Amino acid sequence: MKKLERLFLKSIIDPLLDQFQFAYRNNRPVDDAVALGLFYILQHLDSPNTYARILFVDFSSAFNTIMPSKLFDKIQSLSIPQSICLWILDFLLNRPQVVKIGDNLSSSVTLSTGTPQGCVLSPMLYSVFTHDCLSCHVRTKILKFAADTTANTASNKF
């Protein structure tokens, strides 16, 4: 299953993602995200009477809060074949989960939100889920690294 997930990631999803998502992608290390964020801020600080602002956001339990039906809509909007969209939806819905402590097993609970822990696809599915979180203002840049997001902006007003 993991090989199929990796094939899906490399050939279909990665090229379609937001260029400002740096996590879980080849040749997009966190250093690049930090350097780009600093570049935006320093660029504005060099201008007279300009203020730079940064908002840091860390979404807690990000992978656990993904709603498969909304993710399905977002994947479809990327023009991914319907059969693959349905496969992902089926993959995320009605997943049984048990907890094991020592020799004891809990009763099974069926999950229909979030992505499976330890799954190759989970991080990228989160990236797809948030790929349309883009800036609508030319002076604001949104940079993402997994569930961490920064919004960098400049203003002439304090």
N, C-alpha and C positions, 0 to 999 in steps of 0.2 A: 504494500500500500504506500509506503514512504517513497518508493521510486516513482510511482504514478503521481504523487503529490509534487515531487521535485520537478518532474517533467512539465506538469501543469504550470508551476511557478515560473520556470525559465522561459517557456515558449509562449505562454499566453498572457499572464498577468503582468510581469515585471515591465515590459515595454509600455504598458498603458497607464502606469501610475504617475501621480504628481511628481514633478521633478524636484520638489522641495521635501519629499519624504526620503530620509537618508537611511533608515533602519532596514535591515534584512535584505539589502540589495548589494550586488557585486560592485566594487569600486566606488562605494558611497559611505566611507567611514564617518564616524561621529566627528572626527577632526575637521572634515569638510563642512559639516553643519555649523560647528563652532566658528570656523574661519569666516564663513559666509555671513553669519549673524554679526560678528565683530566688524566685518567690512561695511555692512549696512549702517551700523551705529557710528563708526568712525567717520564715514562719509558725511553723515549729517552733522557731526560735531565740528567738522572743519568749516562749516558754513556759519557765518555770523548770525546771531540771534535765533539760532535753531536749537530745539531741544529734542533729545532722543528719549524714547520710552521703550521699555521691554516688559512684556507680560510673560511670565513663565507659568505653564500649566502642566500638571502631571495628573492624568486621568487615572484614578484608582480603580482597580478591578476592571480594567478596560476590556480585556478579552472576554470576561464573564458577562458583559452587558450587551454584547452584539445581538441584535434582533435579526434572526435569519431571513425573515420576510423582507426587511428593509435592505439587507445585504444582497438578497436575490435581485431586487430592483436595481441596485447600484451596479451589480455585475452585468445585468442585462443592458444597462445604459452604456457599457463599455464595448458593446457589440460582440460579446463572447457568445459562441454558439449555445442555443437553447438547451441542448442535451447536457452540456457541461454545467450550465446554470442549475439545471434540475438535479444533477449529480451532487453539486455542492449543497443545495438545499436539503436533499435527502440525507447527506452526510451529517448535517447539523441538527436535524430534527429527531426527536424521540430517541436520544442516546441514553442507554441505561448507565447508571453510576452506582458503585458501591464503595464503601470505605472499609479498609482492612487495618485493624490494630492488633498486632500480634497474630493470634490464630482466630480472632473474631471478625466476622463480616457483618456489616450493616445490611438492612434490607435494601433492595434496589429502589432507586428513585429515577424517574425518567426526566431528562433535561431537554428543553427545547429552546434554550437561549444560550448565548455564549459559544465559544469554540473549545474543542477538546484540549486539555492541558497536555503539553508535550508533542502535540501534533505539528508536523512540518508546515502545514497550511495555515495554522492559526495566526501567526504574526502577519503574514501577508494578507489574510482575510481582514484583519484589523486595519491594515493600511488601505485596503480597498474601501472599507467602511468609512474611513475618514478622508479619502482622496479628494472629495469635493469640498472640503473645508479650505477654501481659498480666500485670499484677500480681494475685496472689491474696491480698494483704494490704492492708487498708484504708489503712494508713499508708505504703505504698510506691506511688510513681507511676513508671511507665515512659514516658519520652518518646523519640520516634524522629524522626530526620531522616536520611533515606536509610539508609546503612549505619552511621550513628552512633546510639548508644543511650545514654541515661542512666537509671539507677535511683536515685531519690531516696527516702530513708526517714528516719524519725525514731525515736528510742528514748529511754527513760528510763535505760538502762544504757550505760555507756561501754565 
